[in-house]
Amino acid sequence: MFRNVLGKTFRFLGYTVQYGCIAHCAFEYLGGIVVCSGPSMEPTIQNSDIVFSENLSRHFYCIRKGDIVIVKSPNDPKSNICKRVIGLEGDKVCTSNPSDFLKSHSYVPKGHVWLEGDNLRNSTDSRCYGPVPYGLIRGRICFKGINHGD
């Protein structure tokens, strides 16, 4: 009796670990569903929009200018941000705010990207925290679902 219960328990634990590993690999390498919050990507992505993020692009270094990406926040590693890639390594980018009279420019360093929100007047992005290391990119938005708030 005890042996039977022990065997079932170990089988259950084995399946749990296997499915946990499969789920981890799926979310790490394939992608996942993300609910975006905040106004920084308006009007492209509204607050509470549901998007699908695929992660293969970042692993194969296929991120391009214009892509919208999910990134670990440079200011808070516990949270993710959603921004548009404006510049890749070696690109010259405008580093000033839209309201600045004098415009300043800089080059994106090797291994980094320049990220900005589509709502330039209401976005904390690379204009505030500088170029972002490529390694902080978690995924690329490939599909936008229905607005969750509507």
N, CA, C and O atoms as a DFTB+ gen file, in Angstrom:
600 C
 N C O
     1  1       0.826      -1.206       0.000
     2  2       0.000       0.000       0.000
     3  2       0.859       1.254       0.000
     4  3       0.697       2.135      -0.844
     5  1       1.797       1.322       0.982
     6  2       2.678       2.474       1.081
     7  2       3.533       2.615      -0.176
     8  3       3.763       3.721      -0.666
     9  1       3.997       1.485      -0.686
    10  2       4.831       1.477      -1.892
    11  2       4.035       2.000      -3.094
    12  3       4.574       2.739      -3.918
    13  1       2.785       1.629      -3.193
    14  2       1.910       2.078      -4.274
    15  2       1.701       3.598      -4.210
    16  3       1.777       4.278      -5.234
    17  1       1.440       4.122      -3.026
    18  2       1.250       5.569      -2.842
    19  2       2.543       6.311      -3.154
    20  3       2.526       7.352      -3.811
    21  1       3.661       5.772      -2.682
    22  2       4.963       6.397      -2.942
    23  2       5.257       6.424      -4.442
    24  3       5.749       7.425      -4.964
    25  1       4.961       5.338      -5.124
    26  2       5.175       5.273      -6.578
    27  2       4.325       6.297      -7.316
    28  3       4.810       6.977      -8.220
    29  1       3.056       6.408      -6.930
    30  2       2.169       7.397      -7.571
    31  2       2.644       8.822      -7.293
    32  3       2.585       9.681      -8.173
    33  1       3.105       9.067      -6.092
    34  2       3.609      10.400      -5.723
    35  2       4.823      10.762      -6.575
    36  3       4.898      11.870      -7.106
    37  1       5.774       9.836      -6.709
    38  2       6.969      10.109      -7.516
    39  2       6.628      10.282      -8.995
    40  3       7.226      11.119      -9.672
    41  1       5.686       9.513      -9.495
    42  2       5.251       9.688     -10.890
    43  2       4.628      11.065     -11.086
    44  3       4.909      11.753     -12.067
    45  1       3.775      11.458     -10.136
    46  2       3.143      12.773     -10.203
    47  2       4.204      13.876     -10.181
    48  3       4.140      14.810     -10.980
    49  1       5.173      13.775      -9.278
    50  2       6.253      14.762      -9.210
    51  2       7.066      14.779     -10.507
    52  3       7.449      15.846     -10.987
    53  1       7.326      13.605     -11.069
    54  2       8.063      13.533     -12.328
    55  2       7.336      14.228     -13.462
    56  3       7.942      14.977     -14.228
    57  1       6.022      13.979     -13.574
    58  2       5.223      14.651     -14.609
    59  2       5.170      16.158     -14.377
    60  3       5.236      16.945     -15.321
    61  1       5.051      16.545     -13.117
    62  2       5.007      17.975     -12.793
    63  2       6.299      18.661     -13.228
    64  3       6.262      19.732     -13.834
    65  1       7.426      18.053     -12.925
    66  2       8.720      18.621     -13.325
    67  2       8.833      18.665     -14.847
    68  3       9.283      19.668     -15.401
    69  1       8.428      17.590     -15.532
    70  2       8.495      17.563     -16.999
    71  2       7.639      18.669     -17.605
    72  3       8.104      19.413     -18.469
    73  1       6.386      18.780     -17.154
    74  2       5.506      19.812     -17.702
    75  2       5.979      21.208     -17.334
    76  3       5.820      22.148     -18.113
    77  1       6.556      21.345     -16.154
    78  2       7.134      22.626     -15.758
    79  2       8.281      23.022     -16.678
    80  3       8.389      24.182     -17.074
    81  1       9.126      22.074     -17.014
    82  2      10.247      22.344     -17.937
    83  2       9.742      22.706     -19.329
    84  3      10.265      23.617     -19.971
    85  1       8.727      21.988     -19.787
    86  2       8.146      22.294     -21.109
    87  2       7.545      23.689     -21.106
    88  3       7.753      24.452     -22.049
    89  1       6.798      24.038     -20.052
    90  2       6.189      25.373     -19.966
    91  2       7.265      26.449     -19.916
    92  3       7.145      27.480     -20.578
    93  1       8.314      26.213     -19.135
    94  2       9.409      27.193     -19.054
    95  2      10.041      27.425     -20.428
    96  3      10.245      28.568     -20.838
    97  1      10.346      26.346     -21.130
    98  2      10.955      26.473     -22.462
    99  2      10.012      27.183     -23.434
   100  3      10.453      28.005     -24.238
   101  1       8.719      26.869     -23.364
   102  2       7.755      27.519     -24.256
   103  2       7.718      29.018     -24.006
   104  3       7.749      29.801     -24.956
   105  1       7.653      29.435     -22.739
   106  2       7.587      30.868     -22.437
   107  2       8.927      31.564     -22.669
   108  3       8.957      32.744     -23.019
   109  1      10.024      30.854     -22.480
   110  2      11.350      31.460     -22.659
   111  2      11.728      31.588     -24.130
   112  3      12.303      32.599     -24.534
   113  1      11.413      30.571     -24.938
   114  2      11.894      30.557     -26.312
   115  2      10.818      30.828     -27.354
   116  3      11.119      31.380     -28.412
   117  1       9.588      30.457     -27.085
   118  2       8.526      30.662     -28.075
   119  2       7.810      31.985     -27.882
   120  3       7.737      32.779     -28.820
   121  1       7.289      32.242     -26.718
   122  2       6.612      33.505     -26.467
   123  2       5.503      33.352     -25.458
   124  3       5.377      32.325     -24.791
   125  1       4.697      34.400     -25.359
   126  2       3.614      34.367     -24.398
   127  2       2.684      35.542     -24.581
   128  3       2.908      36.417     -25.417
   129  1       1.639      35.541     -23.786
   130  2       0.643      36.607     -23.817
   131  2       1.024      37.656     -22.785
   132  3       1.400      37.329     -21.660
   133  1       0.920      38.934     -23.184
   134  2       1.290      40.044     -22.310
   135  2       0.151      41.051     -22.301
   136  3      -0.408      41.375     -23.348
   137  1      -0.192      41.546     -21.114
   138  2      -1.155      42.639     -20.987
   139  2      -0.343      43.907     -20.766
   140  3       0.361      44.034     -19.764
   141  1      -0.442      44.845     -21.704
   142  2       0.327      46.084     -21.618
   143  2      -0.425      47.106     -20.776
   144  3      -1.652      47.187     -20.831
   145  1       0.312      47.877     -20.006
   146  2      -0.316      48.924     -19.205
   147  2       0.478      50.210     -19.352
   148  3       1.691      50.194     -19.559
   149  1      -0.229      51.320     -19.239
   150  2       0.398      52.628     -19.333
   151  2       0.166      53.275     -20.682
   152  3      -0.210      52.605     -21.644
   153  1       0.392      54.592     -20.755
   154  2       0.091      55.366     -21.962
   155  2       1.252      55.518     -22.939
   156  3       1.077      56.148     -23.982
   157  1       2.430      54.969     -22.646
   158  2       3.621      55.289     -23.437
   159  2       3.566      54.828     -24.890
   160  3       4.249      55.408     -25.734
   161  1       2.779      53.807     -25.205
   162  2       2.725      53.306     -26.587
   163  2       1.450      53.730     -27.324
   164  3       1.192      53.262     -28.433
   165  1       0.658      54.607     -26.718
   166  2      -0.560      55.082     -27.386
   167  2      -0.182      55.909     -28.603
   168  3       0.820      56.620     -28.542
   169  1      -0.907      55.860     -29.680
   170  2      -2.166      55.163     -29.885
   171  2      -1.999      53.718     -30.379
   172  3      -2.992      53.006     -30.532
   173  1      -0.771      53.279     -30.629
   174  2      -0.556      51.936     -31.184
   175  2      -1.058      50.847     -30.248
   176  3      -1.809      49.960     -30.654
   177  1      -0.639      50.923     -29.000
   178  2      -1.061      49.963     -27.979
   179  2      -1.669      50.765     -26.835
   180  3      -1.010      51.615     -26.235
   181  1      -2.931      50.482     -26.544
   182  2      -3.653      51.178     -25.484
   183  2      -3.429      50.469     -24.149
   184  3      -3.001      49.316     -24.097
   185  1      -3.730      51.193     -23.079
   186  2      -3.676      50.601     -21.742
   187  2      -4.588      49.371     -21.695
   188  3      -5.729      49.434     -22.152
   189  1      -4.108      48.278     -21.160
   190  2      -4.813      47.001     -21.004
   191  2      -4.961      46.213     -22.298
   192  3      -5.691      45.222     -22.319
   193  1      -4.295      46.614     -23.376
   194  2      -4.307      45.802     -24.588
   195  2      -3.576      44.483     -24.329
   196  3      -2.595      44.433     -23.586
   197  1      -4.073      43.427     -24.953
   198  2      -3.452      42.113     -24.848
   199  2      -2.675      41.871     -26.136
   200  3      -3.218      41.995     -27.234
   201  1      -1.388      41.520     -25.990
   202  2      -0.526      41.289     -27.149
   203  2       0.161      39.934     -26.999
   204  3       0.274      39.399     -25.896
   205  1       0.617      39.389     -28.129
   206  2       1.400      38.161     -28.101
   207  2       2.842      38.517     -28.411
   208  3       3.124      39.197     -29.398
   209  1       3.736      38.065     -27.582
   210  2       5.164      38.324     -27.735
   211  2       5.859      37.030     -28.134
   212  3       5.733      36.011     -27.456
   213  1       6.597      37.082     -29.244
   214  2       7.397      35.912     -29.636
   215  2       8.847      36.188     -29.277
   216  3       9.329      37.313     -29.410
   217  1       9.533      35.156     -28.822
   218  2      10.880      35.325     -28.298
   219  2      11.995      34.818     -29.209
   220  3      13.173      35.009     -28.905
   221  1      11.644      34.180     -30.311
   222  2      12.688      33.637     -31.186
   223  2      13.521      34.745     -31.828
   224  3      14.724      34.575     -32.023
   225  1      12.897      35.873     -32.156
   226  2      13.625      36.974     -32.807
   227  2      14.809      37.442     -31.983
   228  3      15.880      37.711     -32.527
   229  1      14.625      37.539     -30.685
   230  2      15.732      38.027     -29.851
   231  2      16.863      37.009     -29.789
   232  3      18.034      37.383     -29.728
   233  1      16.518      35.722     -29.805
   234  2      17.558      34.686     -29.745
   235  2      18.355      34.619     -31.043
   236  3      19.541      34.290     -31.029
   237  1      17.710      34.929     -32.160
   238  2      18.388      34.883     -33.463
   239  2      18.848      36.259     -33.926
   240  3      19.234      36.432     -35.082
   241  1      18.806      37.237     -33.025
   242  2      19.239      38.614     -33.320
   243  2      18.538      39.163     -34.564
   244  3      19.173      39.731     -35.453
   245  1      17.224      38.981     -34.608
   246  2      16.411      39.447     -35.740
   247  2      15.568      40.665     -35.386
   248  3      14.626      40.990     -36.109
   249  1      15.886      41.337     -34.300
   250  2      15.147      42.544     -33.925
   251  2      15.550      43.657     -34.898
   252  3      16.732      43.876     -35.161
   253  1      14.532      44.356     -35.427
   254  2      14.769      45.418     -36.423
   255  2      14.199      46.742     -35.935
   256  3      13.375      46.785     -35.021
   257  1      14.653      47.817     -36.562
   258  2      14.071      49.133     -36.281
   259  2      12.583      49.094     -36.620
   260  3      12.179      48.546     -37.645
   261  1      11.791      49.678     -35.752
   262  2      10.350      49.699     -35.951
   263  2       9.620      48.613     -35.186
   264  3       8.411      48.716     -34.977
   265  1      10.332      47.564     -34.759
   266  2       9.706      46.495     -33.973
   267  2       9.291      47.030     -32.603
   268  3       9.960      47.889     -32.028
   269  1       8.185      46.512     -32.095
   270  2       7.781      46.802     -30.721
   271  2       8.220      45.612     -29.886
   272  3       7.914      44.464     -30.209
   273  1       8.943      45.900     -28.807
   274  2       9.543      44.833     -28.011
   275  2       9.134      44.934     -26.545
   276  3       8.790      46.005     -26.045
   277  1       9.182      43.790     -25.877
   278  2       9.030      43.716     -24.426
   279  2      10.450      43.605     -23.872
   280  3      11.236      42.762     -24.304
   281  1      10.763      44.472     -22.908
   282  2      12.128      44.577     -22.393
   283  2      12.091      44.618     -20.873
   284  3      11.177      45.196     -20.286
   285  1      13.078      44.008     -20.239
   286  2      13.247      44.195     -18.796
   287  2      13.565      45.665     -18.572
   288  3      14.451      46.210     -19.231
   289  1      12.869      46.307     -17.667
   290  2      13.071      47.730     -17.414
   291  2      14.482      47.996     -16.894
   292  3      14.917      47.352     -15.939
   293  1      15.201      48.935     -17.508
   294  2      16.535      49.284     -16.993
   295  2      16.463      49.918     -15.607
   296  3      17.436      49.876     -14.853
   297  1      15.303      50.513     -15.264
   298  2      15.134      51.163     -13.967
   299  2      14.637      50.212     -12.886
   300  3      14.895      50.430     -11.702
   301  1      13.924      49.157     -13.285
   302  2      13.338      48.220     -12.325
   303  2      13.347      46.813     -12.917
   304  3      12.441      46.462     -13.673
   305  1      14.353      46.002     -12.590
   306  2      14.479      44.669     -13.203
   307  2      13.311      43.728     -12.918
   308  3      13.204      42.680     -13.554
   309  1      12.435      44.079     -11.979
   310  2      11.284      43.235     -11.673
   311  2      10.128      43.474     -12.638
   312  3       9.174      42.696     -12.667
   313  1      10.207      44.541     -13.425
   314  2       9.095      44.844     -14.332
   315  2       9.562      44.870     -15.785
   316  3      10.745      45.044     -16.076
   317  1       8.606      44.693     -16.680
   318  2       8.864      44.742     -18.117
   319  2       8.242      46.008     -18.687
   320  3       7.268      46.535     -18.149
   321  1       8.815      46.485     -19.777
   322  2       8.280      47.645     -20.480
   323  2       8.048      47.277     -21.937
   324  3       8.639      46.329     -22.453
   325  1       7.191      48.026     -22.583
   326  2       6.880      47.817     -23.996
   327  2       7.258      49.089     -24.742
   328  3       6.703      50.152     -24.465
   329  1       8.194      48.997     -25.684
   330  2       8.672      50.168     -26.426
   331  2       8.983      49.781     -27.872
   332  3       9.077      48.602     -28.211
   333  1       9.142      50.812     -28.719
   334  2       9.495      50.613     -30.120
   335  2      11.001      50.793     -30.300
   336  3      11.600      51.700     -29.721
   337  1      11.603      49.925     -31.104
   338  2      13.032      50.027     -31.414
   339  2      13.219      51.157     -32.433
   340  3      12.711      51.088     -33.553
   341  1      13.943      52.181     -32.032
   342  2      14.200      53.344     -32.887
   343  2      15.578      53.238     -33.531
   344  3      15.783      53.685     -34.660
   345  1      16.515      52.645     -32.805
   346  2      17.870      52.521     -33.335
   347  2      18.564      51.257     -32.859
   348  3      18.353      50.795     -31.738
   349  1      19.394      50.709     -33.734
   350  2      20.220      49.539     -33.421
   351  2      21.673      50.002     -33.283
   352  3      21.993      51.158     -33.560
   353  1      22.538      49.098     -32.857
   354  2      23.933      49.497     -32.647
   355  2      24.510      50.171     -33.893
   356  3      24.357      49.698     -35.019
   357  1      25.183      51.302     -33.636
   358  2      25.804      52.050     -34.725
   359  2      24.904      53.111     -35.340
   360  3      25.401      53.971     -36.068
   361  1      23.594      53.086     -35.077
   362  2      22.677      54.077     -35.633
   363  2      22.805      55.410     -34.901
   364  3      23.071      55.450     -33.700
   365  1      22.613      56.493     -35.639
   366  2      22.573      57.831     -35.053
   367  2      21.124      58.129     -34.681
   368  3      20.233      58.032     -35.525
   369  1      20.886      58.491     -33.423
   370  2      19.534      58.750     -32.946
   371  2      19.451      60.130     -32.295
   372  3      20.443      60.656     -31.790
   373  1      18.253      60.700     -32.317
   374  2      17.990      61.956     -31.630
   375  2      17.736      61.640     -30.163
   376  3      16.830      60.872     -29.837
   377  1      18.531      62.230     -29.282
   378  2      18.439      61.905     -27.860
   379  2      17.659      62.947     -27.065
   380  3      17.531      62.824     -25.847
   381  1      17.140      63.964     -27.732
   382  2      16.418      65.019     -27.020
   383  2      14.911      64.799     -27.096
   384  3      14.425      64.011     -27.908
   385  1      14.191      65.500     -26.248
   386  2      12.735      65.429     -26.222
   387  2      12.150      66.241     -27.375
   388  3      12.805      67.155     -27.876
   389  1      10.925      65.922     -27.804
   390  2      10.314      66.638     -28.928
   391  2      10.182      68.136     -28.688
   392  3      10.215      68.922     -29.634
   393  1      10.031      68.537     -27.421
   394  2       9.833      69.955     -27.109
   395  2      11.146      70.740     -27.025
   396  3      11.122      71.970     -26.979
   397  1      12.279      70.055     -27.006
   398  2      13.572      70.745     -26.917
   399  2      13.847      71.526     -28.193
   400  3      13.667      71.022     -29.301
   401  1      14.285      72.765     -28.014
   402  2      14.582      73.621     -29.169
   403  2      15.836      73.121     -29.892
   404  3      15.844      72.968     -31.113
   405  1      16.883      72.873     -29.123
   406  2      18.115      72.345     -29.711
   407  2      18.082      70.823     -29.643
   408  3      17.851      70.244     -28.581
   409  1      18.311      70.195     -30.762
   410  2      18.283      68.731     -30.835
   411  2      19.690      68.183     -30.638
   412  3      20.661      68.707     -31.183
   413  1      19.779      67.114     -29.846
   414  2      21.070      66.458     -29.648
   415  2      20.983      65.044     -30.218
   416  3      19.927      64.411     -30.219
   417  1      22.118      64.579     -30.696
   418  2      22.183      63.251     -31.318
   419  2      23.315      62.448     -30.703
   420  3      24.258      63.001     -30.136
   421  1      23.200      61.139     -30.826
   422  2      24.223      60.236     -30.326
   423  2      24.175      58.952     -31.147
   424  3      23.221      58.713     -31.886
   425  1      25.197      58.143     -31.011
   426  2      25.223      56.844     -31.686
   427  2      24.907      55.749     -30.674
   428  3      25.337      55.811     -29.523
   429  1      24.157      54.755     -31.111
   430  2      23.813      53.618     -30.252
   431  2      25.049      52.722     -30.152
   432  3      25.574      52.274     -31.171
   433  1      25.516      52.459     -28.919
   434  2      26.731      51.640     -28.772
   435  2      26.515      50.172     -29.140
   436  3      25.386      49.690     -29.230
   437  1      27.610      49.494     -29.345
   438  2      27.581      48.058     -29.690
   439  2      26.839      47.284     -28.603
   440  3      27.043      47.510     -27.410
   441  1      25.966      46.357     -29.043
   442  2      25.232      45.506     -28.118
   443  2      24.040      46.175     -27.460
   444  3      23.505      45.658     -26.479
   445  1      23.613      47.326     -27.988
   446  2      22.508      48.076     -27.401
   447  2      21.464      48.426     -28.457
   448  3      21.713      48.320     -29.658
   449  1      20.290      48.846     -27.984
   450  2      19.225      49.373     -28.837
   451  2      18.723      50.671     -28.219
   452  3      18.889      50.917     -27.024
   453  1      18.105      51.495     -29.060
   454  2      17.487      52.737     -28.591
   455  2      15.979      52.533     -28.657
   456  3      15.434      52.211     -29.713
   457  1      15.308      52.720     -27.525
   458  2      13.876      52.457     -27.423
   459  2      13.115      53.731     -27.086
   460  3      13.559      54.536     -26.268
   461  1      11.957      53.903     -27.730
   462  2      11.083      55.028     -27.408
   463  2       9.642      54.560     -27.461
   464  3       9.294      53.651     -28.214
   465  1       8.813      55.194     -26.650
   466  2       7.386      54.957     -26.717
   467  2       6.799      55.754     -27.868
   468  3       7.359      56.783     -28.247
   469  1       5.687      55.309     -28.434
   470  2       5.051      56.036     -29.524
   471  2       4.452      57.355     -29.038
   472  3       4.313      58.295     -29.820
   473  1       4.101      57.431     -27.776
   474  2       3.547      58.638     -27.170
   475  2       4.722      59.419     -26.584
   476  3       4.960      59.380     -25.377
   477  1       5.452      60.125     -27.439
   478  2       6.718      60.746     -27.047
   479  2       6.593      61.703     -25.871
   480  3       7.536      61.849     -25.093
   481  1       5.455      62.351     -25.731
   482  2       5.281      63.318     -24.644
   483  2       4.948      62.644     -23.310
   484  3       4.963      63.301     -22.269
   485  1       4.654      61.366     -23.329
   486  2       4.282      60.669     -22.089
   487  2       4.930      59.285     -22.054
   488  3       4.248      58.274     -21.890
   489  1       6.247      59.255     -22.208
   490  2       6.965      57.983     -22.219
   491  2       8.322      58.123     -21.541
   492  3       9.100      59.025     -21.851
   493  1       8.583      57.225     -20.624
   494  2       9.921      57.116     -20.043
   495  2      10.637      56.059     -20.868
   496  3      10.251      54.890     -20.867
   497  1      11.687      56.481     -21.576
   498  2      12.345      55.573     -22.520
   499  2      13.829      55.894     -22.612
   500  3      14.394      56.471     -21.683
   501  1      14.463      55.532     -23.712
   502  2      15.911      55.726     -23.859
   503  2      16.327      57.190     -23.768
   504  3      17.486      57.487     -23.479
   505  1      15.400      58.098     -24.011
   506  2      15.728      59.521     -23.841
   507  2      15.982      59.839     -22.378
   508  3      16.644      60.828     -22.062
   509  1      15.453      58.997     -21.470
   510  2      15.663      59.173     -20.026
   511  2      16.793      58.292     -19.509
   512  3      17.663      58.764     -18.776
   513  1      16.787      57.008     -19.887
   514  2      17.766      56.083     -19.310
   515  2      18.842      55.635     -20.290
   516  3      19.661      54.782     -19.949
   517  1      18.860      56.186     -21.496
   518  2      19.930      55.885     -22.442
   519  2      19.716      54.592     -23.206
   520  3      18.656      53.975     -23.100
   521  1      20.722      54.174     -23.981
   522  2      20.617      52.938     -24.753
   523  2      20.422      51.741     -23.830
   524  3      20.922      51.719     -22.705
   525  1      19.696      50.758     -24.317
   526  2      19.355      49.577     -23.521
   527  2      20.138      48.377     -24.056
   528  3      20.161      48.151     -25.266
   529  1      20.779      47.603     -23.175
   530  2      21.497      46.410     -23.637
   531  2      20.550      45.432     -24.340
   532  3      19.434      45.191     -23.879
   533  1      21.003      44.886     -25.439
   534  2      20.208      43.943     -26.230
   535  2      19.735      42.770     -25.368
   536  3      18.645      42.242     -25.584
   537  1      20.541      42.369     -24.407
   538  2      20.215      41.236     -23.545
   539  2      18.976      41.442     -22.687
   540  3      18.432      40.473     -22.158
   541  1      18.515      42.691     -22.535
   542  2      17.309      42.945     -21.749
   543  2      16.029      42.721     -22.559
   544  3      14.935      42.703     -21.994
   545  1      16.160      42.552     -23.871
   546  2      14.976      42.305     -24.695
   547  2      14.424      40.920     -24.376
   548  3      15.154      39.930     -24.423
   549  1      13.133      40.854     -24.052
   550  2      12.480      39.591     -23.714
   551  2      11.750      39.003     -24.913
   552  3      11.689      37.783     -25.065
   553  1      11.193      39.863     -25.770
   554  2      10.444      39.364     -26.914
   555  2       9.999      40.492     -27.827
   556  3      10.156      41.669     -27.504
   557  1       9.441      40.115     -28.971
   558  2       8.954      41.061     -29.964
   559  2       7.449      40.872     -30.109
   560  3       6.965      39.746     -30.225
   561  1       6.717      41.976     -30.101
   562  2       5.266      41.903     -30.266
   563  2       4.982      41.527     -31.719
   564  3       5.436      42.194     -32.648
   565  1       4.224      40.448     -31.893
   566  2       3.911      40.018     -33.253
   567  2       2.411      40.035     -33.529
   568  3       1.990      39.894     -34.677
   569  1       1.607      40.207     -32.487
   570  2       0.166      40.207     -32.679
   571  2      -0.482      40.992     -31.553
   572  3      -0.154      40.800     -30.382
   573  1      -1.405      41.881     -31.912
   574  2      -2.150      42.652     -30.919
   575  2      -3.581      42.154     -30.897
   576  3      -4.255      42.119     -31.926
   577  1      -4.034      41.772     -29.728
   578  2      -5.405      41.259     -29.581
   579  2      -6.397      42.376     -29.339
   580  3      -6.167      43.530     -29.698
   581  1      -7.470      42.017     -28.742
   582  2      -8.562      42.943     -28.439
   583  2      -8.198      43.753     -27.199
   584  3      -7.541      43.255     -26.285
   585  1      -8.638      45.016     -27.186
   586  2      -8.421      45.873     -26.037
   587  2      -9.180      45.297     -24.856
   588  3     -10.398      45.123     -24.912
   589  1      -8.449      45.003     -23.784
   590  2      -9.020      44.406     -22.584
   591  2      -9.952      45.369     -21.859
   592  3     -10.888      44.934     -21.188
   593  1      -9.705      46.689     -21.985
   594  2     -10.495      47.675     -21.263
   595  2     -11.807      48.035     -21.926
   596  3     -12.624      48.718     -21.308
   597  1     -12.048      47.609     -23.151
   598  2     -13.291      47.978     -23.844
   599  2     -14.442      47.073     -23.492
   600  3     -15.550      47.259     -23.996
